Amino acid sequence: MLKYINDLEPHVVGIHAEGEVTKEDMEKVLLPRIDELVQRQGEINYLLVLETDVQNWTAGAWWDDMKMGLKNFTKWNRIAVVSDQKGVQWFSDIFRFMVPGKSKGFALDQLDEAVKWVSEKDQKQSS
């Protein structure tokens, strides 16, 4: 199940994943919020708190996740993934080499640090 994380800065989408994550969760919770954020500000700051095993994501959920990533490829600004699964944290750190923007993994006990990091606004360089 996916749930919104409230009380974040307006330029950050926060999602908490627990239990089974389905295609319906993606379509009703995550995708509309990401689309709204892109329309409003043109970039994505995304916080994912993953308190479920990645194996609990259905094939449809993974497919929608991949489509969302590709559709918004140039829009990613900051991605923070919070999980106690070491493989997830490692992948999040490596992911920064595959997408524009910044990506960083955090442990569950570092949630406050993750929120602070994903909420930071980058200074745009002037030409």
Backbone torsions as a table, in degrees:
resi	resn	phi	psi	omega
1	MET	NA	140.7	175.6
2	LEU	-109.4	136.9	176.6
3	LYS	-133.8	147.5	175.2
4	TYR	-69.2	146.2	169.9
5	ILE	-101.7	117.0	-178.8
6	ASN	-87.5	176.3	176.4
7	ASP	65.9	31.1	172.8
8	LEU	-105.2	164.2	175.4
9	GLU	-57.7	149.5	-176.5
10	PRO	-63.8	-17.8	179.7
11	HIS	-92.3	11.7	-179.1
12	VAL	-123.9	132.6	170.0
13	VAL	-100.5	124.8	178.7
14	GLY	-116.8	131.6	-179.0
15	ILE	-130.3	136.2	176.5
16	HIS	-111.1	121.7	-179.9
17	ALA	-108.2	129.3	175.2
18	GLU	-147.5	153.2	-178.7
19	GLY	65.1	-148.1	179.9
20	GLU	-82.9	134.9	177.4
21	VAL	-110.5	123.2	-174.2
22	THR	-113.6	169.5	174.6
23	LYS	-56.8	-39.7	179.0
24	GLU	-62.6	-40.3	175.8
25	ASP	-58.2	-45.6	-179.3
26	MET	-61.0	-46.6	-174.4
27	GLU	-72.7	-29.3	-176.8
28	LYS	-98.1	-23.5	-175.0
29	VAL	-111.0	-61.5	-170.8
30	LEU	-76.9	-53.3	-172.1
31	LEU	-60.0	-44.0	178.4
32	PRO	-61.4	-38.8	-178.6
33	ARG	-68.0	-40.4	177.9
34	ILE	-65.4	-45.8	179.6
35	ASP	-59.5	-42.0	179.6
36	GLU	-64.3	-41.5	179.8
37	LEU	-64.2	-43.5	179.1
38	VAL	-62.9	-43.7	179.0
39	GLN	-63.2	-37.9	-176.4
40	ARG	-75.5	-40.4	-172.9
41	GLN	-131.8	-6.2	174.0
42	GLY	81.0	-0.3	177.7
43	GLU	-148.8	163.9	-174.0
44	ILE	-121.5	123.9	165.9
45	ASN	-110.1	119.5	-168.4
46	TYR	-129.3	126.3	176.5
47	LEU	-113.5	122.0	176.2
48	LEU	-118.4	118.2	173.5
49	VAL	-100.0	111.1	-172.2
50	LEU	-104.4	96.8	178.3
51	GLU	-110.1	40.9	174.7
52	THR	-148.6	154.5	178.2
53	ASP	-69.5	141.9	-179.9
54	VAL	-60.4	-20.2	177.1
55	GLN	-71.4	-12.1	178.0
56	ASN	-85.1	2.7	174.9
57	TRP	-89.0	126.6	179.2
58	THR	-72.0	164.2	179.2
59	ALA	-58.6	-39.3	178.6
60	GLY	-63.8	-37.2	178.2
61	ALA	-66.7	-43.2	178.3
62	TRP	-62.6	-40.7	-179.4
63	TRP	-61.8	-47.5	179.0
64	ASP	-63.7	-36.8	178.3
65	ASP	-63.2	-44.2	179.6
66	MET	-65.3	-43.0	178.9
67	LYS	-62.5	-41.3	178.9
68	MET	-61.9	-43.9	-179.7
69	GLY	-61.2	-43.1	-179.7
70	LEU	-71.5	-42.6	-179.8
71	LYS	-58.3	-38.5	-176.2
72	ASN	-106.3	24.6	-170.4
73	PHE	-49.0	-46.1	-176.0
74	THR	-84.3	-2.2	-174.7
75	LYS	-95.2	-12.6	-175.8
76	TRP	-68.4	126.0	178.0
77	ASN	-107.2	-58.8	177.7
78	ARG	-138.2	133.6	177.3
79	ILE	-127.1	119.5	176.3
80	ALA	-115.9	123.1	177.9
81	VAL	-113.8	122.0	-176.7
82	VAL	-110.3	119.1	-176.2
83	SER	-162.9	152.9	173.6
84	ASP	-94.1	5.2	175.8
85	GLN	-84.8	110.8	-174.3
86	LYS	-56.8	-38.0	179.3
87	GLY	-62.2	-36.3	179.3
88	VAL	-69.0	-45.0	178.8
89	GLN	-61.3	-43.6	-179.8
90	TRP	-62.8	-46.0	-179.8
91	PHE	-62.1	-39.4	179.9
92	SER	-62.3	-39.3	177.8
93	ASP	-68.1	-39.3	179.5
94	ILE	-72.7	-31.5	-177.0
95	PHE	-56.7	-26.0	-178.4
96	ARG	-61.3	-21.4	178.7
97	PHE	-83.4	-9.7	-175.5
98	MET	-104.7	-17.8	-177.8
99	VAL	-129.6	153.3	171.8
100	PRO	-64.5	157.3	-178.8
101	GLY	90.6	-166.9	-175.5
102	LYS	-121.3	144.1	178.2
103	SER	-135.8	138.4	-177.4
104	LYS	-150.3	138.8	176.9
105	GLY	-97.3	145.7	179.8
106	PHE	-136.2	150.7	172.0
107	ALA	-78.4	159.9	-179.4
108	LEU	-57.4	-34.9	179.8
109	ASP	-76.5	1.3	176.1
110	GLN	-108.4	21.0	-176.3
111	LEU	-56.2	-44.6	-179.8
112	ASP	-60.2	-41.3	177.9
113	GLU	-64.2	-40.0	179.4
114	ALA	-64.2	-43.2	178.6
115	VAL	-61.3	-45.2	179.3
116	LYS	-61.7	-45.8	-177.3
117	TRP	-64.7	-47.5	-176.5
118	VAL	-70.0	-21.7	-179.3
119	SER	-84.8	-13.9	-179.3
120	GLU	-61.7	140.9	176.3
121	LYS	-99.2	126.8	179.6
122	ASP	-76.9	142.3	174.9
123	GLN	-76.0	121.3	176.9
124	LYS	-76.4	133.4	-179.9
125	GLN	-81.0	134.6	176.5
126	SER	-89.2	148.3	-177.3
127	SER	-93.6	NA	NA
